[in-house]
Amino acid sequence: MIHIPIKTKDDAMKLFNLFKKKELEGLDKALAMGMITEEEKLRIAAARATETLDKFLEKKGRPKHQTARKL
């Protein structure tokens, strides 16, 4: 395991943005290789964004994000 010292909020945001960028690059590579479709890529990205939002809201003591139901 790699230990990365984070001393400021700015350091944390840079690291978070790097991981997000790598995650999206991974989805783009999977799409280019034909492992997933464009629809699946968008669904995965939306699911991960919702998870991130829920974690943030939970940390702030707010109710979780309400997702729309499929018709």
C-alpha positions in Angstrom: 0.0 0.0 0.0 1.2 3.5 -0.8 1.0 6.2 1.8 0.5 9.7 0.4 0.7 12.5 3.0 -2.2 15.0 2.7 -1.5 18.1 4.7 -4.0 20.6 3.2 -7.5 20.5 1.7 -5.9 21.5 -1.6 -3.7 18.4 -1.5 -6.8 16.2 -0.9 -8.7 17.8 -3.8 -5.8 17.3 -6.2 -5.6 13.6 -5.2 -9.4 13.2 -5.5 -9.4 14.8 -8.9 -6.6 12.5 -10.1 -8.5 9.4 -9.0 -11.6 10.6 -10.8 -9.7 11.3 -13.9 -8.1 7.8 -13.8 -11.5 6.3 -13.3 -12.9 8.0 -16.3 -9.9 7.1 -18.4 -10.4 3.5 -17.4 -14.1 3.6 -18.6 -13.0 5.2 -21.9 -10.4 2.4 -22.4 -13.0 -0.2 -21.7 -15.3 1.5 -24.2 -12.6 1.7 -26.9 -11.8 -2.0 -26.4 -15.5 -2.9 -26.8 -15.8 -4.3 -23.3 -18.7 -1.9 -22.5 -21.2 0.1 -24.5 -21.6 3.9 -24.4 -24.8 3.4 -22.4 -23.0 1.2 -19.8 -20.2 3.8 -19.5 -22.7 6.5 -18.8 -24.7 4.3 -16.3 -21.5 3.4 -14.4 -20.3 7.0 -14.3 -23.7 8.2 -13.1 -23.8 5.4 -10.4 -20.4 6.4 -9.1 -21.3 10.1 -9.1 -24.4 9.2 -7.1 -22.4 7.2 -4.6 -20.0 10.1 -4.2 -22.8 12.5 -3.6 -24.5 10.2 -1.0 -21.2 9.8 0.9 -20.7 13.6 0.9 -24.3 14.3 2.0 -24.1 11.6 4.7 -20.8 13.1 6.0 -22.6 16.5 6.2 -25.5 15.0 8.1 -28.0 15.5 5.3 -30.5 13.0 3.8 -29.3 10.9 0.9 -29.9 11.9 -2.7 -33.2 10.8 -4.1 -32.9 8.9 -7.3 -35.6 9.0 -9.9 -37.5 5.7 -10.5 -37.4 4.1 -13.9 -40.6 4.3 -15.9 
